[in-house]
Every structure is written in C-alpha cells, then in structure tokens.
C-alpha cells in the first residue's frame, strides 16, 4: 500500500525498549482502522542505547565499591534522572552523547526518506510524536539543524534534515520548561515549513508535563506563536501518570483525529 504519511517517535527518560511506541501504534490502529493505519510509515528513534552504557558503568562502580541501601530506587533514579545530564554534557564535542543522540534522529529521518520519500518535495508529510525528554531532544535537534549548529556544525542542513516536511508535532509530558528556565530570552524553534502545527498534551497531575505557550510571548518564534495549543488531558491521578502517555486512549484519539485529517487531504 502507498505510504501517505510518515510518523517519527521519540521516547523520554528512563530505560526504554525498542518497541516503546508499540502501545501508541496499537491505539492508532484501533482508532484509524487497518486501511488508514497501513498508509502510515513509522520510524522510532531509540536513543537510550547511546546513554545507557555510561550509566551502566557508573552503576557497576557504585555497586562494587559501596554498600548501598534502597538499591532498586537508586538504580531507577540513576537510569532516569541522569539521562538529562548525560545527554547535555559537552554538546559541542564531536564524540558527545548530545551529537550521538541527534545522529539517531538524523538516521531515522534518512530511513523514512530512502524507503518512503518523506522529506522530498513530493513526498508524504511528516508527523513527529515526542514524549518527555524526547520533546527537548527533538527541539534541540531542530534548533541546531535550522541554524547550522551541533551535529551540522556550520554546514547547511538539507531540507529533509531540518524537517521541512513536518506538518504536525505532538509533544506529551513535555519538560522543555525545565531546560529553558535559566535563559533570559526563551525562544522556540522556527516553524519548519508551511502548514506546521504543534500540539502539546499535558496532565496537571504530571509534574514533568508542562504547558508551553506561556513560556514566551510577543515575538516571531515565541512559544505562544509557534505552539498551536496546550491541551490538558488525564493520564492518571498521580505523578506516575508521566509514563502513561504512550498507552493512553485519549492521546491515541487526539493523534488519530489529526492523522485522519492529513490522510484525507492526501
């Protein structure tokens, strides 16, 4: 069946398997029906293997050299919270985790382009769904690609590398406010192309999920100009709901509605 749409996913913090987005894909198949679902090409950015070896080395050293209580809690916190520090450490260094993670995004985009034509002028539109830290990672990647920084390091990124065909970005449990709170001027990415929409889904009970539009106002790439809307949903009544977005039925329904409109326009 002809591919009518390409969908890129990015996971958040913590130990993630390669099939982290399987619950969302199952929900989309249920909401869209098999015929429409099969017109979508999926590519999952699984960047955890870039971060995990460094965390495993720290865990082994601590486990072997020290007597520790609450070992499972410590292990969880190490593999969860240190993702941010590991990812952001020395981003300008060619061998940094920051650039390696962005390399995983570029590789996934290259696969969608080579196999389905996504990113080409006459190719299928691109949609991205990013959870938690993944939203900040994708935002960083796009910012750098648009400005010749980071992975591109002074080079001009090709249109497909800077996601010129991105029609829809959906972020869930987004924690970008934690990354930009110390900045004097808080700027969003530039809209990648015409017809771009960014919907941000968050739960008020999720302390890691935030609205985005209040971050900045009044200039071209302020968050209130670039983010189409913040949508409050319910993924659970406790902070543990942060891990529920991939399998939440309301998330699948919201995304399916947006995908159905793009598929109908094909």
N, C-alpha and C positions, 0 to 999 in steps of 0.2 A: 504494500500500500504506500502511496506517495506521502512523504513527510510534509506536513503543513505547518509545523511549529516545532521549535527546539527548546527544551527546558533544561536549564542548568541549576543544580542544587549545591548548597554549601552547608556543612554541619557546623555545630557550635563547639563549646568547650567539652572536655572530658574524653574518655576513651570511647571511640566510635568505630563501629564495624563498617565494612564496605557497603553494606545494604542499609545504612542508616535511614535512607529516604523511602524504604520499601513500604512503610505504613501510609505515607502520603500517596505514593503511586497506587496503592490498593484503593485508597479513598477516592482518588481521581477516576479510576476505572469504574468504581461504583457510581459516582455522580455523573460522569460523562457518558457512560455506556461504552461497550467494547469498540464500536466502529469509530467513534471520535477519538477515544483514547489511543488507538493504534496509529493515528495520524501524528502522534507526538513522539519525537526522538528525545531520549533522556541522557544526560551526562551528569554523573555525581562527582563532585570534587572532594576527594577523600584525602585531606591534608594531614590528618592525625599521624600517619607514619613518619612525617617529617619531624614532628615534635617528640614523639614517644621514646625513641632511643635515648635522647638526652635525659628525659625524666626517669627512664628505667635505670640509667647509670647512677643517678642521684639516689634512687630508692635502694639499689643494691648496696651502695656505700653506707647508707644510714642503717640499713637492716643488719649489715655485717659488723658495724663498728659500735653500735649503741643499743642499749636496752630501751625499748620504747613501749609505752602503753598506748592504747587506742590505735593499734596498728592499721586496722582497716579504714578508720576515719582519716588517719594521716595519709594513707595511700590514696584515698579518694581526693583529699584536698590537694595533694601534690600533683596528681594527674589532671585535676580540674583547674585549679587556680593558676598553676604555673604555665598553662598554655599561653596566657597573655604575655607574661614576662619572656618566655622562650621565643614566641613569635616576634616580639618587638625589639629584641636585643640586637644592636648594631645593624639596623636595617640597610645602611649604605654598603656594608661589606658584601663582596660578591658571593661569599660562601654562607651568608646568613640564612637563618630559618625563614626570615621575612621574605627574602627573594625566592627561596625554595618553595614556600607555600604559594607565592604568586606564580611560580612556574607551573604548579599543578593546575591553577586556573587557566593559564595560557594553553596547557596541553589539552585540557578538556574542551576549550573553545576550538582548538585545532582539529580535534576529532569530530566535533559537530560540523565544522566547515568541510573537512575532507569527505566525510561519509554522507552528509545531508545538505551541503551547500549553505548552511547557516553562516551569516556574516557576509555573504556575497550580495551585491545589489539586488539580484532577482531571487535570492534565497528565502527560506522560511523565516519569519520573525522569531526573535529570541526572547525567552522569558527566563528570569532568574528568581529562585527562592532561596533565601539565606536566613539561617537561624542563629540567634545569639551572637557569639564571636564571629561567625561566618559573615554576618552583615558588615561588621567593621573591616574584616579581611577583604571582602569584595569592594567596599567603598575605598579602601586604601589602594587596591589594585587599579580601580578605575581612575582615581585621582592621579596616580603615577602615570598610567597609560595616556591620559589626556594631556599631561604636562611633560612627558619625556623624562620621567624620574624613575627611581627604583630599578626594577627589572629592565627598563628601557634605557635608562642612564644616558640621556642626551640624544637617543635615537627617536625617530618619529614612528610611533606605533601605527600599524596598518589599521584600516577601519574595523576589521573583524577583531583585532586585538583590543581595541578600545570600545568594543561592544556597540558599534554604530547602529546595529540592527536590534538593539534591546528595546522592546516595546513595553515590557512590564517587569517591574521589580517588586517582589513581595518580601518584606522582612518580617520575621516573627521573633518575639522575645528579644528585641534588638537592644544591645547595650552600648551603642555608639556614644550616648551622653557620658559614659564613664571614661571614654578615651579623649574627649574634647573639652572636658570641664575646665582644664587649666589654660585653654587658649584664649587670647584676647579677642580674636575675631574668629568666629565659628562658621566655617564655610562648608557647604555640601559639594558633592560632585557636580559638574555641569551635566545637564540632561544629555545623554549620549546621542540622541537623534530625535527626529520629529515623531510626534505621537507618543512620546515616552510618558509612562505613569508609574509612580512609586506609592504603593500602599503599605503601610506599616501596621501590623497587628500586634496588640499587646494586651496583657491581662493585668488589671490593677493589683492583683494579689501576687504577681510575679515581680520581685524586687530587681531582677535583671532585665526585665522588659519595660521599655520606656516609650512614651510618645516622642516624636521627633520634631514636629513643626514648631514647637515653642523654642527650639534651640537658638534660632536666629531669625531676624525679620528685616525686611526693608531694602535688600539689595539683590542683584541678579541671581546669585547662587546661594542665597539664604535658604535655610531649611524650609521655611514656610512657602517659598516659591518653588522648590524642587520636589518636595514631598507632596503628593496629591492629597493624601489624607491619613490620619491616625485613626485606626478602628479598634475600639475596645471589644474584646471577646472574653470568654470564660473558659480557661483550660484547666481549672482546678481552684480549690478554695484555700490552698496553702502555697508557700514558696516553691514546693516541689513541682508545681504545675509548669515550671520553666522547661522541664524535659518532655512535656506532653504535646507540644505544637505539631510534631510530625504526624501523630495519630489522631489529632483532634478532628472531629467531624465538621465543626464549623469552619475550621481552616480549609479543609478539603472542599467544602461547599463554596466558600468565598472564592478560592482559586479556580474551581471548576467553572463558576459563572464568568470569570474574566477570560479563561481559556476558551470557553464556548463562544464568546463574542469574537475573539480573534480567529477561531476556526471558521466561524460563519462568514467572516469577511474575506476568507481565502478564495 
